[in-house]
Amino acid sequence: MSAAALWREAIAAPGPVERSGVIERACKAGSFDDILAEARRLISSAAAEAYDCARVAEEIAQRLGDPLQKSAAARVKGQALRALSRHADAIEAFEAAARYARESGDPLLAARSRLGIVDSLGWLERFSEAIELARELEEELRAHGDLSEAAKALCNAGNIHHRRDEYAEALDCYTRALEILTPTGNADAIARVQANRANILTHLNRVNEAMELYEGARGTFDERGDALSAAVVDLNVGFLRYISGEHSASLAAFARSRRAFESHGRKVEAAKVDGDMGDVYRALNLLPEALECYDRAIDTFREVPLEYETARAEIGRAVVLAGFGNWDEAMAALARADAAFAAQQNRLQRAHVALIRAHVLRSAGKPAAASRAASSAARALKRAGLLGWAAEAMFIQADVELERGRDAVELMTTVIEAARENLRSSLESRAHHSLGRYYQSRGELDQALDEFRAGVNCLEQARTLVTIEEFHVAFLKDKVAVYEDLVAALLTRGFRADIVEALDCVERSKSRLLLERVQSAHDAGVRAGITPDPELTERLARLRSELCLHYHSMHVFDGAEQLQRRVGITLGNTQRLRELESEYRNLLREAQIRQTGGGHHVRMLGEVVPVSELQAALRPDEALVEYTAFFGQICAFVVTRRDVLVRLNIAQISDVDYLARRLRYHLQRVEGQTGYVARHQDELHAAIRGVLADLYRLLLAPIEGLFPGDKLVIVPHGVVHGLPLHAAIDGDEYATDRWEIVYSPGAGVWYEGLQRRSGDQSDGGDDLTKSPALLMAVPTPGIELVSEEVDRLAELFPNAVVFRDKEATLGAFHEHAPGSRVIHLATHALFRADNPLFSGLSFSDGWLLAHDLYDVMLSCDLATLSACRTGAALVEPGDELFGLIRGFLSAGARSLAVSMWPAADAATVAVMVRFYSNLAAGMGRASAMRKAQIACRMEFPHPYHWAAFSIVGAR
């Protein structure tokens, strides 16, 4: 019988008599060595089984009576217990192994057996005992001439010093161990020491040296199949990436490490990763995710218990609580952490607590107390050589003083230098920004501009390190003010060069991620990325399928019973839908993190188009109007071929926001209420005309004299997004009567659309209608006329592929859309303000989500989405728009015809037929839509019906 079968039989024995019989057979068969080897093998992959196996080996050794065998079994048992984080029991087993070794007359083996105790004492936070034992064992092992084991003792001591944040002492231990091991050529042992040295170099901000050592160590562990040691390296690489501002790469390394620890049953190590991931999510302003990580880590650490690790996680949790405005809870968490570190006499972590306390106090509006806490933290952190963290503390001191109008320029300059030396671009940006505001308050505008410019440049450097879109947007949440201050300062000075620079800065601040997607839409190399993980791809596909079923249930029109029979789900099960969306979103995030791979990556922000090139791209009768919102006001840049002008404070943000709410109210009064509308049509029409007159007064009247002709490119910002400026009214005349209007999320996005014409083809409508086209219709209640709409359009497109009803599938879209120059989708749409990338279009067999379009490559000059609210978008930090518009522009569409609200079915058909008829007559897209809307006003006078559609992108 094999060793594996024997020990398993012993464990499974129903009683002591049966178990004793199995042990006796193992003794007679001479199976001790094989069973012990099996236990050693299982430690890294199945620690609980390794422990059971070691217990059987221990019983065999006791039966045989050989002290050396007893020692070996006890030592392996201790190693298994340590892997299970049962450190008190592990110490007892290691001491027993040493005792048996001494009984056998082998003091060297006894010393070797006690080495494992050092690590377990450290995990139990009995640090002083651990360091003293390590010193004792090093001397003893040297005396016996076992230098390799003495090096292990030094490494164990270094690990304890590291956990106590005693970096100089730790580095000394590792360096001495390396001096011993290098002549031996023991690659595995050398790799472990080098990885440990890299940990310390990371804390000392010697990043390049650390990364080189990590890469070498991980290569060794991979060659030897040592997954756990590789996971430890990944954990430490994640921390290095985090302090370097490479948050996406950091999370990738942490995620890989956590998966390895979980798969090997290393609960405590996995919890340590949770704490570190919490720090990264916190830095990205993803506070709910950070809190989840911290809570998970604290639960595990308290269970063990581990006071030091619990206290470290409490620090991060306090920052999150402060971010939620829970000041008292945050201070209580910091008090618990400080008490734990005080009991351990850990001055460095107490300094860390003081730094975070300063941050919380500043956030709570207590600047004086914050400054005192920051000053204390800065002194302690500087003494420890942690200059990057010290700079964070000094920033709070200097910022408080500058905000009070006191001269702290020298201190803030020191912060800038330290941030630059320690690769903290975000801190450097904040420091420049603070100095800029100080100089501006003193009327020293030139110095303020220099500081604001430097702050913007540093922030853009930090932005390139956050490669995942969701993280990037969250990261920007509390940082865009430096752009606004630079724009405001430039416009205050007001020279022509300042106005041009201000416009350039506005473009740098808005929709850069979308611009990058648009600029790389047809770059196969950029879009290819990394081959996705097959297992993740399969899980995503399964979730995607279930999501589609639930979306169908939310919008089913044939009854709950039929739905239950057909797809097996309950009508309106919104709770399950939310769970699915959360799971799907988390899995998408995991896929993106895995593709980052943990290496050094940068994100190329969209390249801002110079203002001179924007001017050259404009027609003589065309103006580009770019709104920008800051400091409570809305300003408008007007760019023409000849000039760049600006009008300041044309409206208050609060007034425009109120107007937008009034407009939504009046549009909703008309929506779906046929009888009511028929009875009150004059009243309803007059009411909305009043709102649209205010829209004209606020946003167009102050600048209309600057327009050279009848063509406008409108680039909204903030609250201006989604407002139908083409329907703004001046007296009896709508804006669309005077101007041909297109919209764009950014000037650069509009410019890119102009540059990407299909080969040598023109933008003429006649040419478009003769091109390959994809027309799709999925009629449902409320949009029953879409089939008629598509049938009438098909007459205008001789080269169209048409799909209706059940034939209008996702597969048909994916097959034909990439080769179509015109795409017309007349389907039900859903806009999700709570989760805009889950906005989608309904096909006969599923949903096309906005996020799906990131993986689609289109070459179309026009994509018309004639369903309800296809032009709706959520505006995120950095003025990034998320919704179907983003998806189609990212996929490569040059122009979109989209609806801003759910227009009536008959009006939609009328607008669409006239729009395409105008295209067939040779008009451009914007002109064709303008003429169609003007014509439809005769039949449908209320703007709800004719003004819903707009052109986004190229004219």
N, C-alpha and C positions, 0 to 999 in steps of 0.2 A: 504493500500500500504506500502511496506517495506521502510526502511530508504534509502537503496541503490537506489531503484527505484525513490524515491522522489527527492533526490539531483541530480540524473542524468537527471530527467525530467526538473528540474529547469535550469540546465546548457544547456540543449538542446532546451530550449524555444526559439522560433523565435524572440521574442521582449520583451521589458520591461513589457508590460501589461500582457502577458502570464506568464512571470517569476514571476511577483508580485502575480498572482493568485495561482501559485504553492506554493509560500512562505506562503500565507495566509492559504492554506489548511494544510500545515505543522504545522503552529502555532496552528490551531484548533485541529489538531490530536495529539498535544503534542509530536511531533517527534524530538524536538531539541536534547535531550540527545542521542537518537539513532543515529542521523546524526553525532553528534560530536564524538561519539564512533567509528563510521565508519571511520571518518577522521583520528582519532588516529591509527586505525588498518592499514590504507593504507600507513602511512608514511614510514614504513620500506620496503614496497614492491612496491609501486606505488606512489612516492612522488607527481607527477603532478596531479594525481587524488585526492590525499589527499588534495592538495591545493584547487582544485575546490570544493571539499566537504566542506572544512573549510570555504570557502567564502559563501556557502549557509547557513551554520550554523551561520555565522556572520550576514547575512541579517535577519535570523529568530530572532536572539538575539536583533538586532536593532528594529525589529518590536515589540517584546515583551517588550523591554525597561528595562529588568533586568540587572543591571550593572555586577552582578556576571556571568551571562550568556555571556554578552559581553566580559568580561575578559577571560572566558574560551575559547570562540571562537577565540579571537585574539591570545591567546597563542598557540593554536593548529595551527592556520594559520602561526604563526612565526616558529613553528617547521617544518612545511611542506616547507616553504621558505628556511629554513636553509638546509634541505635535498636536495633542488634544487640548493644549492650554491648561492642563491640570498640573500646574507648576509646583505646588506644595507636595503633591504625591510624587512628582518626578524627582524632587530633591531627596525624598526619602529613599527612592529606588537607587539613585546614584550613590548615596551614602552606603547603602547595603552592598552595592557592587564594590566599593572601595574597601569595605570591611572584609568581604570575602577574599579580595585580592591580597590584603595584608595577612589573612589567615594562611594563604598559600605561600607566603614569603616573598611576594612580588610588590615592593613599595612603588616601583615605577608604574605598574598597572593600576595601583590604588590612586596615584596622582592623576593618571589619565582618566580614570573613571569619574573623578570629581570635577573635571572640566565642564561638564554639562550643567553643573549646579550654578555656575556663574551666570549663565544666560537665564535660567529660571529665577534666580534671585533678582535679576534685573526686571523681568516681567512682573515679579511681585513687588517691585519698586523698593526693594531692600538694597539700595544702591551702595551704601557704604560697605555693607557686608560683602557684596559682590566684588567690589574693587579690591578690598583687602584679600579675599580668597584668590582672586586672579593673580595678585602680586606674589602671594605665598606659593601658588602652584607654578608660576613662572620660575621662581628661584629653585624650587624642588626639581622641576623637569630639567633645568639647565645643569643642576648638580648631577643628575643621572645621565647627562649627555644627550638627552632627547630634545634637540633644538626645534624640530618641527612641531612637537607638542607645546614647547615653550612659546612658539609663535602663535599657536592657537590661544594660549592663555592671554597673550598680549592683545590679540584681536578681540577676545571677549571683554577685556578691560576697556579697549577702545570703544566697543559698542555701548558699554555702560556710561562712559564719559560722554559719548554722543547723545544718549538719551537724557543726560543731565545738562545738555547744551554746553558742555565744557570742550569746546572745539580744539583748542590748542593741545590739551592733554590727549584727546582722542587721536589727533593727527600724529602726535609723537608715538603713541602706541602702535599705530598702523605702520608708520615708517620703520620702526624698529623690527616689527614682525616681517616686513618686506625684506629688510636687510638679511634676516635669517633665511628666508625662503628662496630668494633669488638664486643662490648657488645650487639649490637642490633641483631646480628645473621642474618642480611640481606645478604644472600649469593650472590645475584646479584650485589649489590653495592660493597661488599667486593671484588668480582672478578674483577670488573672494576678498583678499586684502585690498586689491586695487579698487574694487567696487566700494569698499568701505572708505577708502581714502577719497574717492570721488564724492561720497556723501558730504564729507567735511569740506572739501573744496567748493562744493555747491553753496554751503552756508557762508563760506568766506568770499563768495562771489567770483571765484576763479572758474568761470563757467566753461570756457573752452577746454581747460585742462580736465575738468570733471567729465565732460561729455566724451572726450577721447578715451578716458579710463573706462567709462560705462560701456562704450561700444566694444572695447576689447574684451571686457569681462563677459558681456552678454554673448559674444561670439563663442567664447570658450564654453559657457554653459549650454548653449544650443548644440554645439558639437557633441557634448557628452550627454545630451538628453535630460539635463537637469532643469526641469520646468519650474520648480519652486525657486531656485536661485535666480533664474531668468526673471521670474515674477517680481522678486525683490528689486532687481535692477530696474524693471519697468516702473515700479513704485517710485524709486528715487529719480528716475529720468522724468517722470511726471512732475515731481516737485521742482526739478530744475527748470523745466519748460514753464511752469507756473510763475516762478519768480522772474523769469525772463520775459513775461508777458505773452508767451505763446500758448494761449489758453486752449485752443482747439487741439493742438498737439499734446498738451498736458492731459486733457481728458482722454485722448486716445490711449496714451501710455497707462493712465490709471485704470481705464476700463479693461485693458488687456491683463493688467496685473490682478485686478479683482476677479476676473473670470478664472484665472489660474488658481488663486487662493480658494475660491469657492469650490472648484472642482476637486481640490485636494482636502476639503473639509477644514481649512484654516480660517475659522470664523473670526478670530481676533485680528489676524492680518488683514482680512477683508474689511473689517470695521475700521482699521487704520486708513485704508484706501478711501472708505466712505468719508472720513473726516477731511482728508486732503481734497477729495472731489468737492466737498462742501465749500472749501476755500475758493476753488476755481469758479464754481457757480456764483458765489458771493461777489467775486471780482467782476463777473459778467452781468451783475444786477439781476440774476435769475434767483430771486430770494426764496420762492417756494421750493425750488429744487434743492437749494442749499440747505434749507431747514430740514427737509426730508433726509438728506445725507447725514446731517449732524445728529438728528434724533435717532436714526438707525445705529450710528456709531455709539452714541451715549448708552443706548439700551444694552448693547453688547458689552461695553466696558464696565458698566455697573453690575452686570451679571457675573463677571469673572471673579472679583472686581479689580479694576485698574484705575487708581485715583489720578495718576499723571495723565493718562490718555483721556479720561473723562474730562479733566480740567481743560486740556487743550481743545477738545471739541466744544466745551462750554464757551470758550472765548469766541469761536466763530459763530456759535449760536447767538451770542449776545449782539453781535453786529447785525445779524438778520432781524432779531427782535427790535433793535433800534430802527432798522429800515422800515419796519411795520409801525413804528411809532410807539412801541411798547417799552418806554424808557425804564420803568421800574423793574420789569422782568429782566431787561438787559443788564441793569446794574446788579440785580440779585445774582444773575448767572456769573458775572465778573467777580462778585464777592466770593462765591463758592470756589471759583478757579483760583483766586488769589490765596484763599485760605489753604487750599491743597498744596499750592507751590510753596507757601510759607512753611508748612509742616515739613516739606522736603528740602527746605533751604535752597530753593532754586531761584536765584536772583534774576537770572536771564528771563525766565518765563514770567516772573513778576513784573519785569520791565515790559514784556509783551502785553500783559494785562493792563498796565498803566497806559500804554499806547492806545489800546482799544478803548479804554475808559475815556481817554481824551477825545477820541472820535465820537463816542456816544454822547458825551457831554456837549461837544460842539453841535452835533445834530439836534440835541435837545434845547439849544439856545442858551447855553451856559458857557460863554467864551472864556471867562476868567478862570473858572475851574478846569476847563479843557486845556488851557495854556499851562497851568501848573502841572497837570498830569503828564502832558506832552514833554515838558522840560525834564521831569524826573525820568521818564522813559528814555529820552534822548541821551542823557548822561550814561545810563546803564548800558544802553545798546552800543554807544561809542566805545565804552570800556571793553566790551566783548568783541569789538572789531566788526560788528554788524552794521556797516555804514549805510547800507541801503535802507534798513529798517529805521536806523537813527534819523535818516533824512525824512522819512515819513512823519516821525514825531516832530522834527524841527519845522516841517511845513506847517503843521497846525499852530505852533508857536508864532511863526512869522506871519501867517495868514491872519491870525487874530489881531496882531499888532497893526498890520497894514490896513485891515478893515476899520480899525479905530483911528486911522489917519496918522499913525506913528511910523517913524522911519525904521523899517526892518529890512531895508533893501539888501544890506550886507548878509544878513542871515538867510534871506531867500535866495540870494546868489549862491551861497554855500549849498543850499538844498539843490539848486539846479545842477551844480557841478557834481555833487554826489549822485544825483539821479542819473546823470549822463554816464558817469563812470560805472554805475551799477546796473545799467541797461533798463532803467525804469522810465520808459518814454511817457507813460501816462502821468506819472508824478511830475516829470519835467514839464509837461504841458500845463498841468494845474499850477505849477509854480510861476511859469511865465504869465499865465492868465491872471493870477493874483497880482503880480507886479504891474501888469498892464492896467488893471482897474485902479491900482493905487496912483499911478502916474496920471491916468485920466481924471481922477478926482482932484488932482492938483493943477489941472489945466495943461499938463506937459504932454501934448497930443503926439508929438513925434516919438517920444520915448514909449508912450502907450502903444502906438502902432507897431513899433519894433517888437515889443513883448507879445502883443496879440498875434503877430505873424509867426513868431517863434513858437507860440503855444499851438497854433494851428498845425504847423509843420511837425511838431512832436506828436500831436494827436494822430495825424495821418500815418506817421511811422508806427504808432501803437496799433492803429486800425488794421494795418496790413498783416499783423500777427494773429488776428482773430478771423480765421478762415471760413468758419461755418456761418451761413447767413443768419440763422436764428440767433446765434450767440452775438454776432456783430451788431445786430439791431439793438439787442438788450444792452450790450456794452456801451453804446452811444447814448443811452437814455439820460445820463447825468453829465454829459460832456459837450453837448452841442453849443452851449452858451458861449464858448470861446469864438466860434464862427460868428455868432450874432454880435458880440462885442466888437470884433474886427470890422464887420460891415457897418455898424453904427458909427464907429470912430472915423472910418473912411468917409462916410456920407456927411458927418459933421464938418470935416474939413472941406469936402465938396469940390475939389479940382476935378477936371475931366478924367485925368489918370486915376484919381481916387474912385470915381464912379465905375470905371471899367474894372478896376481891381475889386471893388465891392461886388459887382456882378459875378466876377470870376469866383469870389469867395462863396457867394450864395450857391453857385453851381457845384463847388467843392463840398458844400454841406448837404446837398440834397440828392437823393436817388442815385447815389454812386454805385450801390450794389446792383440796382436794376440796369444802370448804364453799362456796368461791366458785363452783365449777362447779354445785353443787346449787342455790345461790341464783339462778343465772342460767340454769338448765336450760330454763326456758320463756320466756326473754327473747330473742325472735327477733332483736332488734337487736344484742345482745351476741354471739349465736351466729353471726350472719351473717359477721362478720369482713370480710376483704378477699377479693375475687375471686381464686381460686387461679390460678397461672401454668399455661396450657394445656399447655405442653411438659412441665413437672414432673408435672402430673396424668396425662399419658399414660405417662410413665416409671414413675410409681407404680403405675398400673393394670397395666402389663406385669409388673412385679416381683411385684405382689400375686397375679397369676394363677399365676406360676411357684411362688411360695411355697405356694399352696394345693395344687398338685400334689405338692410335696415333703412337706407335712404329711400328705397322704393316704398317701404312701409310708411314713411313719413309723408309721401306724396301719392299714395295709391288712390285710385278713383273707382275701383271695382268692388269695394266692400271688404270688410275684415275677414269674413268667413272664407271667401275665395282666396284671399291672401294667405290665410293660415294653411289652406290645403295646398296652395301652389308653391310657396317658398318656406313654410314651416316656422314663421315668426309672427308675433303678436303685433297688431296694428298699434303704432305709436309707442313702442317700447323705448322711450327716450333715454332712460337710465342706462340700458344696455348699449345704446348708441354712443352715449358719452364715454362709457368705459372702453368701447371699441376704438373710438377716436383717440382717446388718451393712449391706449396701448399702441395704436398704429403710429401716432406721432412720436412716442418714445422709441419705437423700433426704427423709424426713419432717422431719428437723431442718432441712435446707436450705429446705424449703417454709415451715416456721415462721419461719425467719430472714428469708426474702424477704418474708413477709407483715408482719413488723415494719417493714420499709421503711427503716430507718435514721433515722427521725424520733424525736422525743421521745415516748416512750410510758411509761405507768405501769400496773402491774397492781393492780387493786383486790382486796386480800386479802378473803377471806370475812369478812363483818361478824359479829363475835362477839356472841352473844345475851346480854343482861344476865342475871345470875343470878336477878333478881326475875322476869323473864319465863319463865325455865325453871321456877321454882317455880309460877307461875300456870298453866303448861301441864300440870303433873302432876295426877293424880287424887288424891283423899284417901287412897286405899289404895296409892299408888304411890311408889316411891323411885327416884331416878337415882343410880347408883353409878359414880363416875368414878375409875378407878385412875390413878395417876401414878407414874412410876419415876424416881428420881434418887439420886445419891450411894450407889448400891448397895442402896437399899431401895425398897419399894413402899408407897405410902400410898393411902388411899381416902377420897374425899369422898362423903358421903351427903347428897343433896339431897331434901328433901320439901317439901310445901306450907308447912309451918310453920317449917322450920329448915334450916340448912346446917351440917353437922358434918364433922369429919375425924378419921381415926384414922391416926397416924403409925407407920411402921415395922412394918406388919402382917406383912411377909415380906421376906426378902432376895431380890434379883434372881437371885442365883446359885442359890438353892433352887428358885425357880419355873422357871428355865431348865432345871435338872436334871430337875425334874418333867415338863416338856414333852417332854424327850427320852425319859424313861421311858414316858410315855403313847404317844408315836409308836411306840416299840418294841413295846408290848403290842398296839397296834392292828394293826401289821404282822404280828404272829404269827397273826392271824385272817384277814387279807386273802388271798383266793384259795386257801386250803388246806383244802378241804372235808373230806377224809378225816382229816387231822390234827386239825382242830377237833372233829370228831365224837368222836374217841377221847379228847380231853383237854379237853372243854368245861368241866367243873367246875373244873379247875385253871386254865384260862385266865380263866374268869369271876372266880375268887377273886383272881387276880393283878391284874387291872385294877381290881377294886373297891378294892384296897389303894392303888393310885395315885390313884384318884378320891377316896378318903377323905383323902389328903394334900392334894389340890386343895381340898377343902372346908375342911380345917384351916387352910390357908395364906391363902386369899382370901375365904372367906365367914364362917367362925366368928368372926373378930374383929369383924365389923360386923353380924352378923345381928340383934342386939338393937336396932339403929337403924331397922329397916324397919317402916313403919306398917301394912303390909298384905301382900297376896300378889302384888303386881305390881312387877317390877324392870326398869329400863332399865340395861343394863350397857355402860359405855363403857371398853373396855380401853385399855391403853397399853403400848408396847414388847413385852416378853416375854409379856404377858397376852393379846395378840391371838391368836386361834385356839384358845384353851382352852375346852372345853365346860363352862362353869360350870353349865349346866342339868343336867349329868350328874354333878356333884360329889355325893358321898354322905356322909351323916351317919348312922352306924349302919346301919339297914336302909332308910333313906329317902333317895331322890334329891332334889336341889334342885328338880327340876321337879315333885315331889310337893307341895312347899310353895309354890313361887312360879311365876308366869307370867312368863317371861323373854324380853326382846328385847335385841338387841345393836345398837350403833351406833358408827361410827368416831369420832364426836364428839358432844357434847351439842347443838351447833348443827345438825348434820346431822339428828339425831333431831327436833329442834324444827321444822326446815323441812318434814320429812315430815308432821308434824301439821298444819301450816298449809295444805298443798296437797291438800285433799280435792277430789274430782272434783265441781265445782259444789256443789249442795246435797245431794249424796248422802251417806249415812251410811257408817260403816265396818262395818256389819253384814255378815256373811258371806252371808246370804240375798240381800242387795242385790247383792253382788259376783257371785254365781253367775248372776244374771239379766242381768248386764251383758255388753257385747261382749267376747269372749274369743278368744285365739289359742292353739290347742293344736297342738304339733308334736312328732313322734317320728321318730327316725332309728335303727332297731334295728341293732346290730352285735354281734358275739360279746362276751359278758359283760353286755350289756344287751338281750338278746333280748325281754324282757318289756315294753319301753317302748311298743310298739304296743298291747298289752293295757291298759297303764296309761292311755294317752290315750283308748282306746275307753271305758273305764269312767268316766273323768272327763267325756267328752263327754255322757254321760247326765245329768250334773249341770248342764251349761251349755247351755240351750236356744238361746242366741244365739252359740254358738261357731263359729269357722271352724277346721276340722281339716285338718292336712296330715300324711301319713305317708310313710315310705320316700322314693321318688324325688320325690314332690311337695313334700317338706319342703325347699325351696330357700331360698337367701339372698334371692332376689327376693321370694318369698312372705313372708318375715319383714319385709323392708323395706316391702312394700306394706301389710301388715295390722297390724304392731306399733304404729305411731303412733296408730291409732284404737281400740286394745283396752285395756279397763280391767284385764283379767287376761291375762297371758302365761305359758304353761307350755311349757318347752322340755325335752324328754326326749331328749337327744342325748349323744354322747360329748363329754367335755371334756378340756382339757389345761391344767394349770397350769405356768407356766414361772417357777420361782424365779429363774433366771438373767436373765430378761428378761420381767417379769410382764405388760407391755402386749402381749406376743405370746401370752399365754394366750388360749384361745378355745374356741368351741363348734363342733362339726362338723355341718354341714348336708349334704344329699345332694350338693350341687354345689360345696362350698367351706367355708371357715372364717370365722366371725364372730369377729374378734379384739377384745380389750378396747379397744384403741385406736380401732377402728372406731366404737365406741359414742359417742365424743366428737362424732361427726357425725350422731347419731341423736337425734330428739326424741320422747320417750315421755310419755304421760299416764296410765300404768298405776298402779293402786293396789297391785298385786301382780305381781311377776315371779318365777316359780318356776323354778329351774335345778336339775333333779333329777338331773343327771349327777354324776360323781365330782369332788370337791374344787373345786366351783364357788365355795366360800367361802374358799378359800385366798388369801392375799395376802402380798406382800413389804412389810415395814415399812421405809420410807426415812426419812432425816432430816426432822424436823418431824412425826414420827409420821404420815406420809402413807402410806396403804395403796394398793398397786398390784396390780390383778388384775381379775377380772370384776365383783366388787362395785363397785369404783370406776367401771367403765364404765357399769353399769346405773343407779347412783345419779346419775352425771353426766348420763345421758340423760334423767332425770326420773322414774325409778321411785320411788315412795314407800316401798315395802316389798319385801324380797326374801326368798324361802325358798331357802336354799343349803345345800350339803353341805360339812362340814368335812373329810371323808375319804371314800374310795370305798366306800360301803355296798353290801351285796349286792343283786342285782337284785330278788329276791323281797321282801326287807324294804323296799326302796324303794317298790315298788308298794303294799305294805300300808300304809306310812306315808302315801303320797300319797293313796290312795283315802280313808282315814279322815280325813285333813286336809281334803280338799275336801268330804267328806260333812258334817263338822262345820261348815264354812263355810256349806254349803247349809242347815244347821239353824239358822243365825243367829248362830253364834259369830264373834268377831273373829279376826284372823289368828293372834295369839300364843296365844290360848286354844285355837283349833282345832288348832294344832301340838302344844301341850302334851297335850291329851286324846288326840290320835292317837298320840303317843309312849308315853304311859302304857298305852294299849290294846295297842299292838304288843309291849310288853314280855312279855305273856303268851305270845306265839308265838315271839318272838325276844329272849330274856332278856339276851343279851350286849349291852352298850352300843354295841359296834361297829355293830350292826344298827339299833337304834332311835334312837340319840342323834346320828347324823351330821348331822341337819338342824337349822337354827336360823333364826329370823326376824331379819332385819336391817332396821332402820328403824322406821316407825310401827307401833304395836301393832295 
